[in-house]
Amino acid sequence: VTRKGRPASSSERKKKRADGHGEDEPEEDEETFSDADADADAAARLRRKAKREVLAERAKRKQAKRGVVYLGAIPPRMKPQKLRQLLSPFGKLDRVYLTPEDPATRLKRKKFGGNTGKNFTEGWVEFLDKKKARRCAEMLNGTQIGGKRRNAHYSDLWMLKYLPKFKWDNLLEEIE
């Protein structure tokens, strides 16, 4: 490396060898550059660490704004995708979890000629905004799911409850 900080060309290296300066003798300028490099690396590490902390704080604040709604009963043949479609006009949804029915119950239902599809018993929906989650639960609880009269869920009722101070992590702990 030359004194100006740019790499030495092959002709400059040949001149150094001819003058008697070997490759194994470090120059004073190289030591100062290595100190500067170490300082720059340390500063970069500190910036990355500060950025990670800021991002973690933002994620924590976003998590605190989320709200979870409990669905006490899921109508037969209603899938998570349909549920997401029905609830999305009330606010942005993040995660949906529906508990599948007991396998023994499903086998019994299939054996006696009932619906062979997968049914769910209860569920949880996470909204990105807890105010919208609360409003959705208050507005829809006890009302008809609706749609057209021929719709399979026309006469079914919503059974929703907003869960204050309940986060998705609590649900994951319960499931395990």
Secondary structure, 3 states (H helix, E strand, C coil): CCCCCCCCCHHHHHHHHHHCCCCCCCCHHHHHHHHHHHHHHHHHHHHHHHHHHHHHHHHHHHHHHCEEEEECCCCCCCCHHHHHHHHHHHCCEEEEEEEECCHHHHHHHHHCCCCCCCCEEEEEEEECCHHHHHHHHHHHCCCECCCCCCCCCCCCECCEEEECCCCHHHHHHHHC
